[in-house]
Amino acid sequence: RREHLNATRSLLAHASSAHAHVSCEIRVKHTAAVMPSTHTTAPASTEPVSKRARAEAGELVVVVDPCSSGALLAYQLAQRGFKVARVWSDVVGEDIKQHAPKELKMDFVATIDHVCGGVEQTVQAIRALDYKLRDVIVGCETGVLLADILSEALGCRTNGTALSNLRRDKFEQTEAVRAKGLPAAHQKLCRNMSDVEEFLANYNPEPFKAVVKPN
């Protein structure tokens, strides 16, 4: 345990000296999950009964930042008869846009590049598309906030913007879970070494396990 404590202190000291303005979050996880690879061959499409009806109705789904697993999501929506438009958020990088299975090919009915501060322009661009809007959904982590904003502004099913921060800030997210009386990771938002020492003094699991995460 002493070795773990020293390693944790060393890591935080290094992070503090290199990025003095960045807070660090310490979270203790009791379970682990394995994320599936996003670089998989697109599954064979099926022919849902309502596919033709959707195509004839011209139902549109907008996917914000359709990369990584979001590219597969957009592909499957198209396979099920939906018209699919993509919106690139202002925070998604060109390298992330290319993060999709190379063998995945599909045509979007429109591509809209969102500009920071230009929510109304993006909303109007979506409304101008000649299709019946069904949903606005997120395809990748970078598009979470914009998808909340657009879906709310366009009157679609939405998570809304009131709690958007809880879907982006893992510390606040965990505290929200705890506030509902559900099991949550023991954590502390540390802004200096005194906070770190306080956390380590009050947390003594055996064996010692902790995660240091930039916030």
C-alpha positions in Angstrom: 0.0 0.0 0.0 2.8 2.4 0.7 4.2 1.9 -2.8 0.7 2.7 -4.2 0.4 5.8 -2.1 3.9 7.1 -3.1 3.1 6.4 -6.8 -0.2 8.3 -6.5 1.5 11.3 -4.8 4.3 11.2 -7.4 1.8 11.2 -10.3 -0.2 14.0 -8.9 2.8 16.1 -8.1 4.0 15.7 -11.7 0.6 16.6 -13.0 0.4 19.6 -10.7 3.8 21.0 -11.8 3.0 20.5 -15.5 -0.5 21.7 -15.5 -1.1 23.9 -12.5 -4.4 25.1 -13.8 -6.0 21.7 -14.2 -7.9 20.1 -11.4 -7.5 16.4 -10.7 -10.2 14.0 -9.8 -9.5 10.9 -7.9 -12.1 8.1 -8.4 -12.2 4.6 -7.0 -13.7 2.1 -9.2 -14.9 -1.3 -7.9 -15.8 -2.8 -11.3 -14.3 -2.8 -14.7 -15.9 -2.8 -18.2 -14.5 -3.8 -21.5 -15.5 -1.6 -24.4 -16.1 -3.3 -27.7 -13.9 -2.4 -30.6 -15.4 0.2 -33.0 -13.4 -1.1 -35.9 -15.7 -3.9 -36.9 -17.2 -4.9 -40.2 -20.6 -3.4 -40.7 -23.2 -6.1 -39.8 -25.4 -7.4 -42.6 -28.5 -5.2 -43.0 -32.0 -6.4 -42.4 -35.2 -5.3 -44.1 -37.6 -4.0 -41.5 -41.3 -4.0 -42.5 -41.5 -0.2 -42.1 -38.4 0.6 -44.2 -40.3 1.5 -47.3 -42.8 3.5 -45.3 -40.0 5.5 -43.8 -38.3 6.1 -47.1 -41.6 7.3 -48.6 -42.3 9.5 -45.7 -38.8 10.9 -45.9 -38.2 10.6 -42.1 -34.9 12.3 -41.2 -32.5 11.5 -38.4 -29.7 14.0 -37.7 -26.5 12.4 -36.2 -24.1 14.8 -34.5 -20.5 13.7 -35.0 -21.1 10.3 -36.6 -17.7 8.8 -36.0 -16.4 5.8 -34.2 -19.4 3.7 -33.2 -21.6 6.6 -34.3 -20.6 5.8 -37.9 -22.2 2.4 -37.4 -25.2 4.0 -35.9 -25.7 6.3 -38.9 -25.2 3.3 -41.2 -27.8 1.2 -39.5 -30.3 4.1 -39.5 -29.8 4.4 -43.3 -30.3 0.6 -43.7 -33.6 0.9 -41.8 -35.0 3.4 -44.3 -34.2 6.7 -42.5 -32.7 9.7 -44.3 -29.6 10.6 -42.4 -27.9 14.0 -42.1 -24.7 14.6 -40.3 -23.7 17.7 -38.3 -20.1 18.2 -37.4 -19.7 20.0 -34.1 -17.2 22.8 -33.6 -15.1 20.7 -31.3 -14.6 17.5 -33.3 -11.2 17.3 -35.0 -10.5 16.2 -38.5 -8.6 13.1 -37.2 -11.7 12.1 -35.2 -13.9 12.5 -38.2 -11.9 9.8 -39.9 -12.3 7.4 -37.0 -14.7 4.9 -38.6 -14.5 1.5 -40.3 -12.9 2.0 -43.7 -15.3 -0.5 -45.3 -18.3 1.5 -44.1 -19.8 3.4 -47.0 -23.0 5.5 -47.0 -24.3 8.7 -48.4 -25.7 11.5 -46.1 -28.5 13.6 -47.4 -26.7 16.7 -46.0 -23.5 17.6 -44.1 -23.7 20.7 -41.8 -20.7 22.2 -40.2 -21.7 23.8 -36.9 -19.8 27.0 -36.0 -19.3 28.0 -32.3 -22.1 30.4 -31.4 -24.1 29.6 -34.5 -26.8 27.4 -33.0 -29.6 29.3 -34.7 -27.9 29.0 -38.1 -27.5 25.2 -37.6 -31.1 24.9 -36.5 -32.3 26.7 -39.6 -30.0 24.6 -41.8 -31.6 21.4 -40.5 -35.2 22.9 -40.8 -34.4 23.7 -44.4 -33.9 20.1 -45.3 -36.8 18.7 -47.3 -37.6 15.9 -44.9 -39.7 15.2 -41.8 -37.4 15.5 -38.8 -37.6 12.4 -36.6 -34.7 12.7 -34.1 -31.4 14.4 -33.4 -29.0 12.0 -31.7 -25.3 12.0 -30.8 -22.8 9.8 -32.5 -19.6 10.5 -30.6 -18.6 12.0 -27.3 -17.6 15.3 -28.9 -21.2 15.9 -30.0 -23.0 15.4 -26.7 -23.5 19.1 -25.8 -24.5 20.1 -29.3 -26.9 17.2 -29.7 -28.6 18.3 -26.5 -28.9 21.8 -27.7 -30.1 21.0 -31.2 -32.6 18.3 -30.1 -34.1 20.7 -27.5 -34.2 23.7 -30.0 -35.9 21.6 -32.7 -38.5 20.1 -30.4 -37.3 16.5 -30.7 -37.1 13.9 -28.0 -34.2 15.2 -26.0 -32.1 14.8 -22.8 -32.4 18.6 -22.6 -29.7 21.1 -21.7 -30.4 21.5 -18.0 -28.3 18.5 -17.0 -25.9 18.4 -20.0 -22.9 19.0 -17.7 -23.7 15.8 -15.9 -23.2 13.9 -19.1 -19.7 15.5 -19.7 -18.2 15.9 -16.2 -17.7 12.5 -14.7 -17.2 13.9 -11.2 -20.5 15.7 -11.2 -22.1 12.7 -12.9 -21.0 10.4 -10.0 -22.2 12.8 -7.4 -25.6 13.0 -9.1 -25.8 9.2 -8.9 -24.9 9.3 -5.3 -27.5 12.0 -4.6 -30.2 9.5 -5.8 -29.1 7.0 -3.2 -27.4 4.7 -5.7 -24.0 3.1 -5.2 -21.2 5.4 -6.5 -17.4 5.5 -6.5 -15.7 7.1 -3.5 -14.1 10.3 -5.0 -12.7 13.7 -4.3 -12.0 16.6 -6.6 -8.5 17.7 -5.7 -7.0 21.1 -6.5 -3.8 20.8 -4.6 -1.7 18.3 -2.7 -3.4 19.0 0.6 -6.6 17.7 -1.0 -4.8 14.6 -2.1 -3.3 14.0 1.3 -6.8 14.4 2.9 -8.3 11.9 0.5 -5.5 9.3 1.1 -5.7 9.8 4.9 -9.5 9.0 4.9 -9.5 6.2 2.3 -7.8 3.0 3.3 -9.0 0.0 1.3 -7.2 -3.3 1.2 -5.9 -3.8 -1.4 -5.3 -0.1 -2.2 -6.8 0.9 -5.6 -7.4 4.3 -7.0 -7.8 6.1 -10.3 -6.3 9.6 -10.9 -8.3 11.3 -13.6 -7.9 14.9 -15.0 -11.1 16.8 -14.6 
